[in-house]
Amino acid sequence: MSEHSKIEWTEATWNPVRGCLKISPGCRHCYAETFAERFRGVPGHPYEHGFDPRLVPEKLVEPLSRASPKTVFVNSMSDLFQDAVPDEYIIAVAEVMLRSPWHTFQVLTKRSERLERLLTGRLRFAAAASHIWWGVSVEDKRYGVPRIADLRSTPARIRFLSIEPLLEDLGKLDLSGIDWVIVGGESGGGARPMKKEWVEAIRQACGVANKLFFFKQWGGVQKSKYGRTLNGRTYDEMPPRSTSPIPSRAERLDLARTIGQLTDGWSDAPLVQLKSREVVA
């Protein structure tokens, strides 16, 4: 578990899955893929296989070994709900999160239909936990906005949107049932532009609906050049983080041994992945 993330809205990242496939326009310039593919073929490197989807079972119980409470972005280098990840493995990840309530977990996906199916079914046991936040990515009207309705229909205690990269005006958004909204522009090579009026429309919608608003960045090829201020200020609103007591080291080790069986039977071999949809312009 990396405890020093540069992502503005989190503190740490945890990747019990690596790699993914593109399914919508927001994936086009995926930072995770760009990073992972740099190391394809490097023997022994975590991304020796590039961005090919893989389970990483040895990472499953990592949060239990970290005593310092963190806000943890789950699978910053993947998507937990992609087709190739078995339901049972997703459930194992949720079990670990549930047993680590001194951390706050942020789970983000573009596979909102599967998120809805599992949170209303086999993952219902984890849906109501206040220290596990469930979110969907939203980049445009065609692919992104429909994910909001899927998320809203789940029994999740905390629901959030990551509207990044924001690629167009999203029109009038229904934010009912949503707790937190992150907005950001695309960064890196080939970054597509984001207009201020698109951001303002979302900020105003959050204000009217009394939703928490976080402005991450303007983006661009050199994102540091443009910063993250909007109207002369930063917006850093977030839901309350977990304040659960931290077990002793002995208690955490015992808990890790108890649920260590979650790693049994899983392999880090490449996953058989269903063919992704062609990414549109």
URTA-V948489 format. One record per pair of residues at least 12 apart in sequence whose ideal C-beta (glycine too) atoms are under 6 Angstrom apart, sorted by sequence separation. I is the first residue (numbers start at 0). GAP is how many residues later the second one is. D is the distance in Angstrom with one decimal. If there is no record, write none. Layout:
i=I gap=GAP d=D
i=I gap=GAP d=D
This chain:
i=0 gap=13 d=4.6
i=36 gap=13 d=4.8
i=214 gap=13 d=5.9
i=35 gap=14 d=5.4
i=36 gap=14 d=5.7
i=35 gap=15 d=4.2
i=135 gap=15 d=4.8
i=214 gap=15 d=4.9
i=182 gap=16 d=5.6
i=160 gap=17 d=6.0
i=165 gap=17 d=5.9
i=32 gap=18 d=4.5
i=158 gap=19 d=5.3
i=182 gap=19 d=5.4
i=158 gap=20 d=5.5
i=159 gap=20 d=4.0
i=160 gap=20 d=4.9
i=161 gap=20 d=4.7
i=162 gap=20 d=4.7
i=163 gap=20 d=3.6
i=164 gap=20 d=6.0
i=214 gap=20 d=4.2
i=157 gap=21 d=5.3
i=164 gap=21 d=3.4
i=213 gap=21 d=5.9
i=133 gap=22 d=4.2
i=212 gap=22 d=5.2
i=137 gap=23 d=5.3
i=213 gap=23 d=5.7
i=111 gap=24 d=4.8
i=212 gap=24 d=5.4
i=132 gap=25 d=4.2
i=133 gap=25 d=6.0
i=134 gap=25 d=3.9
i=136 gap=25 d=5.0
i=137 gap=25 d=4.7
i=151 gap=25 d=4.0
i=166 gap=25 d=5.9
i=180 gap=25 d=5.3
i=211 gap=25 d=4.0
i=138 gap=26 d=5.7
i=103 gap=27 d=5.1
i=104 gap=27 d=4.8
i=105 gap=27 d=4.9
i=106 gap=27 d=5.3
i=107 gap=27 d=4.6
i=109 gap=27 d=4.9
i=129 gap=27 d=5.1
i=132 gap=27 d=5.5
i=134 gap=27 d=5.8
i=139 gap=27 d=4.9
i=80 gap=28 d=4.4
i=97 gap=28 d=5.2
i=126 gap=28 d=4.5
i=138 gap=28 d=5.0
i=139 gap=28 d=5.2
i=165 gap=28 d=5.0
i=190 gap=28 d=5.4
i=81 gap=29 d=6.0
i=93 gap=29 d=5.5
i=126 gap=29 d=5.0
i=127 gap=29 d=4.9
i=168 gap=29 d=5.0
i=190 gap=29 d=5.4
i=78 gap=30 d=5.4
i=80 gap=30 d=3.8
i=100 gap=30 d=4.9
i=180 gap=30 d=5.6
i=190 gap=30 d=5.5
i=52 gap=31 d=4.9
i=71 gap=31 d=5.2
i=73 gap=31 d=5.5
i=90 gap=31 d=6.0
i=97 gap=31 d=5.9
i=18 gap=32 d=4.6
i=93 gap=32 d=4.1
i=165 gap=32 d=5.6
i=172 gap=32 d=5.2
i=179 gap=32 d=4.4
i=180 gap=32 d=5.5
i=181 gap=32 d=4.6
i=182 gap=32 d=5.6
i=183 gap=32 d=3.4
i=186 gap=32 d=4.2
i=18 gap=33 d=5.0
i=62 gap=33 d=6.0
i=68 gap=33 d=4.8
i=69 gap=33 d=5.3
i=70 gap=33 d=4.7
i=71 gap=33 d=5.1
i=72 gap=33 d=5.0
i=73 gap=33 d=4.7
i=80 gap=33 d=4.5
i=183 gap=33 d=4.8
i=184 gap=33 d=4.9
i=185 gap=33 d=4.8
i=18 gap=34 d=4.0
i=68 gap=34 d=5.9
i=80 gap=34 d=5.3
i=115 gap=34 d=4.4
i=174 gap=34 d=4.4
i=181 gap=34 d=5.7
i=184 gap=34 d=2.9
i=18 gap=35 d=5.6
i=96 gap=35 d=5.2
i=111 gap=35 d=3.7
i=118 gap=35 d=4.0
i=17 gap=36 d=5.0
i=59 gap=36 d=5.9
i=63 gap=36 d=5.8
i=174 gap=36 d=5.2
i=186 gap=36 d=3.9
i=62 gap=37 d=4.3
i=112 gap=37 d=5.8
i=115 gap=37 d=5.8
i=118 gap=37 d=5.9
i=16 gap=38 d=5.9
i=17 gap=38 d=5.7
i=111 gap=38 d=3.7
i=115 gap=38 d=5.4
i=111 gap=39 d=6.0
i=15 gap=40 d=5.3
i=62 gap=40 d=5.6
i=15 gap=43 d=4.6
i=15 gap=44 d=5.2
i=31 gap=45 d=4.5
i=107 gap=54 d=5.5
i=11 gap=58 d=4.1
i=13 gap=58 d=5.2
i=16 gap=58 d=5.3
i=19 gap=58 d=5.0
i=10 gap=59 d=4.7
i=17 gap=59 d=5.5
i=18 gap=59 d=5.8
i=19 gap=59 d=4.9
i=179 gap=59 d=5.4
i=10 gap=60 d=4.5
i=11 gap=60 d=4.8
i=12 gap=60 d=4.9
i=13 gap=60 d=5.5
i=14 gap=60 d=5.6
i=17 gap=60 d=5.5
i=178 gap=60 d=5.6
i=0 gap=61 d=4.3
i=9 gap=61 d=5.1
i=16 gap=61 d=4.3
i=14 gap=62 d=4.9
i=19 gap=62 d=5.7
i=9 gap=63 d=4.1
i=12 gap=63 d=4.1
i=16 gap=63 d=6.0
i=0 gap=65 d=5.9
i=16 gap=68 d=5.9
i=15 gap=77 d=5.5
i=157 gap=81 d=5.4
i=22 gap=87 d=5.9
i=9 gap=96 d=6.0
i=25 gap=111 d=5.8
i=130 gap=111 d=3.8
i=25 gap=113 d=3.4
i=24 gap=114 d=6.0
i=23 gap=119 d=3.9
i=103 gap=137 d=4.4
i=103 gap=138 d=4.6
i=25 gap=139 d=6.0
i=100 gap=141 d=5.8
i=101 gap=142 d=4.8
i=100 gap=143 d=4.0
i=101 gap=144 d=4.6
i=28 gap=159 d=6.0
i=28 gap=161 d=5.3
i=70 gap=170 d=6.0
i=91 gap=170 d=4.3
i=8 gap=173 d=5.7
i=66 gap=179 d=5.6
i=83 gap=187 d=3.8
i=63 gap=188 d=5.3
i=83 gap=189 d=4.2
i=63 gap=191 d=5.7
i=82 gap=191 d=4.3
i=63 gap=192 d=4.4
i=60 gap=195 d=4.9
i=59 gap=202 d=5.5
i=59 gap=203 d=5.2
i=8 gap=205 d=5.6
i=56 gap=206 d=4.4
i=7 gap=208 d=5.1
i=56 gap=209 d=3.8
i=54 gap=211 d=5.5
i=55 gap=212 d=5.9
i=54 gap=213 d=5.8
i=53 gap=214 d=5.6
i=53 gap=216 d=5.8
i=51 gap=218 d=5.2
i=52 gap=218 d=4.3
i=52 gap=220 d=5.3
i=27 gap=251 d=5.7
i=20 gap=252 d=5.8
i=22 gap=253 d=5.3
i=21 gap=254 d=5.6
i=22 gap=254 d=5.2
i=20 gap=255 d=3.8
i=24 gap=255 d=5.8
i=21 gap=257 d=4.9
